């Protein structure tokens, strides 16, 4: 099973993005997502942003993750 985590983009530089995934801030590859901007929400998997998502998707994902904790 593959698991992706929603994260908010805080900074972008040289093909990398600094993202905040529910308080966990980390650097991931931003090369797979076109037109990525600070403030966008992305799905992160295996150290890479793999898709843009909207704020509603992010809130739903966080709710599901909270249920499993």
C-alpha positions in Angstrom: 0.0 0.0 0.0 1.2 3.5 -0.8 0.6 6.3 1.6 0.8 10.0 0.7 0.6 12.9 3.1 -0.9 16.3 2.5 1.4 19.2 3.0 1.4 23.0 2.5 4.3 24.5 0.5 6.2 27.0 2.5 9.2 27.7 0.2 10.4 26.7 -3.2 14.0 26.8 -4.4 16.1 24.9 -7.0 13.6 22.1 -7.6 13.0 21.5 -3.9 10.0 22.6 -1.7 9.9 23.1 2.0 6.6 21.7 3.1 4.6 21.5 6.4 2.7 18.2 6.9 0.7 18.7 10.0 3.6 20.4 11.9 6.3 18.2 10.4 8.4 20.5 8.2 10.7 18.8 5.6 12.3 19.3 2.2 10.9 17.3 -0.7 11.5 17.2 -4.5 9.2 19.6 -6.3 10.1 18.5 -9.8 7.0 16.4 -10.5 4.5 19.2 -10.0 4.2 22.0 -12.6 3.4 25.6 -11.6 3.9 25.0 -7.9 3.6 28.1 -5.7 4.1 28.9 -2.1 0.8 28.3 -0.3 -0.2 25.4 -2.5 -1.2 22.1 -1.0 0.5 19.0 -2.3 0.4 15.2 -1.8 3.9 14.0 -0.7 5.1 10.5 -1.2 8.6 9.0 -0.9 10.2 12.4 -0.5 8.5 14.0 -3.5 5.5 16.3 -4.1 3.5 14.1 -6.5 0.3 16.2 -7.1 -1.4 19.5 -6.2 -4.5 19.1 -4.0 -7.0 21.7 -2.8 -7.6 22.8 0.8 -10.7 20.6 1.0 -8.7 17.5 0.1 -6.1 18.4 2.6 -8.6 18.9 5.4 -10.3 15.6 4.6 -6.9 13.8 4.6 -6.0 15.2 8.0 -9.3 14.1 9.4 -8.8 10.6 8.2 -5.2 10.5 9.6 -6.5 11.7 13.0 -9.0 8.8 13.1 -6.1 6.3 12.8 -4.0 7.9 15.5 
